[in-house]
Amino acid sequence: MIDVIIVGAGPGGSTAARLLAQSGIQVMVFERESFPRIKPCGGGLTSRALKFLPDDYHQHLACEPTRWVFEGRDPHQFRAVSTATPYSHIVERQAFDEWLLSRAEAAGATIHTQEAVTGIKAEGQGYRVLTTRGSYWTRYLIGADGGRGVTARLLGFSRPSNGAAMEVEVLVSPEVFETWKDSVNISIGKYPWGYAWVIPRRPILNLGVGSFRAHRLPLRRLLIDWVNLKLGHEASQHLNILAHPLPYRLHSASLAKPRAVLVGDAAGMMDALSAEGIYSALFSATLAAETIREAAADDGSLLGYNQKLAQSLWPDLHAATKVGLIFYPLPQFWTKLFLANPSLIEQYLRVAQGKAPYSSLVAMGRRALLTKAHLYHGLNKGGPSL
């Protein structure tokens, strides 16, 4: 018998494993791939995610940009905002994920890499977990196997919506990197329900294009065009293009059963505005570990996980979804509003730094829109010119 089985060894799974093992709970982690493994991801951590990491996380921060460049449909129309402290911290996901998993193992978790879960069956007061190497019984189960994982389906949880992103890593000269090293570049306005990015991570630049509604969207062609635009035609030759899903929810859903919970991308907890996923993975894994610690004391239920999410993580994710549903259908309109109101961009950066809730961005955007509507109405009635 195993106290807790965790499926997936990404940031969410490894964090839950570490926290539970530190509490003296028996934990076994199953990961279908070997580590270190390639993980398609820009590697951006917002400042609000850092509190969920072990204390020595600083050694794994490859870059800490303090400048955010927001582009519209026309790349010549942009707004650059600088912050006194970094709002984003860039990690190399292969090394970062391996480090988090090693910290879980050091805390006492048993790690099974290259062992995929093939089946999950309710059995007694727990689950029988079938893998490519054996059969295991556990009291509690955490699904942390990402947007392409099997745990949510095998357990019968509702599935999230899925967008998609494609990205490349381009090795550039030190001189070219120097021009990008302090900035994250985001382009909105010409990608349906999506965006493009450039993220620096010495000695490479990570470039990508993503969309929350990517069905039939030519992401590969859009990505190549984006690389050509930013780095020139030569850089777009022989690219190793990687793809990954963007799992998100338009509405909250139950992510707990009496003996099982989902965390991170497996739960569809990606931010539906910015596509940030690591923060939600770390946060939800921390809540999952806390819920299991409380339940394990008297062999109780994990349904309280839903309430913890509702009180802490869902409010921000709902606000992000609300902004996304307003922003992405009319990206050119909103882009112009953001470019004309740098305070909106600055407020978003405060949200990313954990200094303000998402609801504050919603309120500020509403005020900017009402001001614009009032001025437009005044002009049409012969009011003063801008």
N, C-alpha and C positions, 0 to 999 in steps of 0.2 A: 504494500500500500504506500502511495506517495501522497503527501499533503496537498501539493499544488503542482500541476503541470502547466507550463507556459509554452504555447505554440508560437514560435517566431522569436528571433534574437536581434531585432532592430532596437532602436533607442527605447521604445516602450517596453518591449519584452525584457530587455536586459535591466532596465531600471526597476521594474516590478520584481524581478528575480533577486536583485541586490538587496532591495528593501526588505523583502520577505525573509531572505536568508539571514540578514543581520538581526532579525527578530527571532531566530532560532527555528523557523519553519522550514520543513524539508521541501526543496524546490528542484524540479527537473525541467530543463529547457530543451525543446526540440527545434532544430533549424535545418531546413532542407539543403542549404548550401554550406560550403566550407568557408572558413574565415581566414584571412581577410577576403571579402568578396566585393565585386564591383556593384555599386549602388547608384543608379541614376538619380541625381539630386544636386541642386545648386549648392547645398551645404550651408545655407544661411540660418543662423540662430538669432532670433531677436533677443534683446536683453532680458525680457521677462522669462525666457526659458532657462537662464543660467542658474537660477536658484534651485532647480531640480537636479543639477549635476553634482557629482563628487567634487570636493573642494579643490582638487588639483586639475580642474578642467583647463586652466589657462595654457598649459603646455600644448593643448590640442587646437588652439585658435590660430589658424593660418593667416588670417587677415581681419582687421577690424575697421571697416570703412566708416568715415564720418561725414560722407557727402552722398546725397541721394539726388539723382538726376531723373526727372519725370518728363518724358517726351509725349507729344501729341502725335497725331497722324503725320504731320510734317515734322521731320527730325530737327528742322531749324527752329521749331517752336518748342521750347523746353523751359523748365524751371529747375534750378539747382538749389538745394537747401543743405546747409551744413549744420552739424550738431557739435556741441562742446565735447560730448562723450559719444562713443560708438552706439548706434542704434541696432547694428547688425554685427554678427560675429561669424566668420566663415570658417568652416571645418572641412577637412578632407574625409569624406564619409567612410572610406575603407578603414582608415586608421582610427577614426572616431568611434565607429561601431565596434571595432575589435577591442578598443580600450574599454568601452562600457561593458562588453561581455566579459572581459577579463576581470573587471571589478566585481561583477556578479559571481564569477567562479571563485574569486578570492574570498568573498563573503560566505561561501559554502554551498552555492548552487551547483548542481550537477548539469553539465552541458553535453548535449548530444548534437553535434553538427553532422551534416550529410545524412540526416535521418528524417525523412519526410513523413508527416502524418497523413494517413490514407483513410482513416475512419474514426468516428467518435460515436459511442453508443451509451445511452443512459443505462447505468447498472447499479442497483442498490442506491445508497446515498452518495452517488458520485458518477464517474464516467469511466468506461473502458476506452482507452486510446490505442488505436492500432497504427503502427508505423511500418516503414519498409524493413525494419529489423526486428520488430517484436510487438508485444502486447503489454499494456500497463494500465493499472487501475489507480485513480486519483480521487480524492475528496473534492477538490476544487480545480477549476480550469480557467485559464486566461487565454483568450484569442488575441494574439499580437502579430499576426502573420501578414499584415499589410493589405492593400487594396486588391491584390491578386490571390490572397490566401484562401484556404478552404474552410477555416474554422467557422466563420459566420454562416456559411451555407450548410455545413454539417450539423450545426446546432439549431438551425431554423430561424436565425435572426433576419429581420428585414434588411434588404440590401440598400445601400446608399446610391445616389446618383454618381455617375463617373464621367469626368472629363479626361483629357489626356495631354501629355506634354512630351516634346522631343528636345533633346539637348546634345551638345557636343562640348568637348574640352579641347581647346586649341592652345598648343604650345607657342608662345610668342617670345620675341627677343626681350632682353631686360629693358631696352629703351621703350618698346611698345607697352610693356607692363607698367612702367613708371607712370605713363599717362592715365592708367586705369586704376592704380593700386588703392586709391582712397575712396573710390566711388562705386556705388551700385547703380546701374542704369536700367530704368524700367520704361517700356514703351507701351502706351495704351492708345487705342483709337482705330487701328487698322487691322486688328485681329478679332474676328467675331467672338464675343463672349470670352475674350482672352487678352493676352499680353505677351511681350517678349522681354528678355532680360540679358544683361551682361554682369557677371559676378567675378571679381578678381580673386584668384587664389594662386599665389606664386608657385611655380612660374607659368601657370596656365590661366586662361580666361574661360569661364564656363558661360556658354551662350545657349539660350533656349527659347522656345515658343510653346505656349500652352493655352488651352481653351477649356472652359467648363462645359462647353457643348461642342465637342470636337467631331461629332459624327459627320462624315463626308468632308471634313475640312482638310485641305492638303497640307498638313503640318510639315511634312518633309520639305516640300518646296518653299514654304514660308520660312522655315529655319535656314535653308541655304541662302535665301534672299537676305535674311537678317544678318548672317555671317558676312555676306558680300558687302552689305551696307556698312557694317561696323569695322571690318578688317580687310576688305578688298577681296577680289575674285580669287586670288592665289590661295588665300586661307581656307576657302570653301572646297578645295580639292581633297579627295581621299579622306573625308570625314568619317569618324566612327560614331554614328548616330545611335543614341540610346533613347528608349521610350519608357514612360511610366504613367500609371493612372493618377487621376486627381479625384479621390473619393470624398464626397461631401454630402451633407443632408440639408434639404430645404426646411425640414421640420425635425424636431427632436423625436427620438424613438426610444423604446425600451432597449437597453444594451446590457441587461442583466437577466439571468435566470437564477433560480435558487442556488445553483452550484457553479455557475459560469458567468463570465463577463467578457466584453470586448473592449479593447483600448486602441487608441491611435487610428491609423488608416484602416485597420480591420473593422473599426466601428464607424468609419465615414466621418471622422472629426476634423477634416481639413478645413481651414479658414476659406470660406467661399468668396472672399474678396481678394486676398493676397496669395492664396494657395500655400500658406505656411502650414506645415504639418508636424514638425518636430516638437514644437511647444505643446500642442494638444496631446501628442503621444506621451511626452514626459509627465504632463499634468494628469492625464487620465490614468497612467500607470501608477502614479503616486496614490491616487484615490482608490484604485483597485487593490493595491497592496494594503492600504489602510482598512478597507472594507473586509478583506480576507483575514487580517489580523484580528479584527473585532469578532468576526464570525467563527473563526477557528477555536476561540476560547471556549465556546459552548456548542460547537458543531452546528452553528446557525446558518441562516440564509444570507445570500449576497444581494438580495433585492434592494437593500439600502444604497447600493452603488448608484442607482438611478436618481435617488434624492440628492446625493452628494454632487452629481453632475448638474442637476437642475439648479442647485444653489451656487455653483461656482463656475463651471466651464460653459454650460449652455448659454447663459445670458450674453457673453461676448460672441459666441459663435452665431447666435440668432441675430445679433446686431450686425455682424459681418455679412451674414446672408441677406439681411434687409438692404444694406448698402449695395451689395453685389447685384441684387435684383433690380435696383434702381439705376445703378451705374452702367452695367454692361449692355443693356438694350439701347442706350443712347450714349455711347462712349465719346463721340466727338463733342457733344454738348457739355458733358460733365468734365471732359478734359480741359476744355476752354475755361470752365468755371474754376477748376483747380489751378490752372496756370495763372488765372487772374487773381486768385486768392491764395497766396502762399501759406497763409495761416492754416488752411485746410491740410496742406501737406505736412506742415509742422505738427499739427495735432495728430495726424496719423503716426508720425514718428514717435510722438509721446506715448501713443497707444502701444506701439511696438516695443518701446522701452519699459513698458509696465508702469508708466507714470500717470496714465489716464485710462478709463474704461472706453470700450468701443462706443457706448451710448453717447459719449461726449462728442465723438466725431459725427454721429448721426445728427445730433442737435446743432452742431456748428454748420453742417452742410445744409440743414433746413433753413437756418438763418440766412446763409449766403444766397440760397435760392429765392427766398422771400424778398431779400433786398434787390436782387436782380429783377424780379417780377415787378416790384414797386417802381424801380427806376424806368423799366420799360413802359409801364402804364403811364408814368408821368410824362415821358417823351411823346407818347402817342396823343396825349391831351395838351401838348404844347408846353410841357414843363421845361425846366432848365436842362441844358445840355450837360453831358458827362464831361 
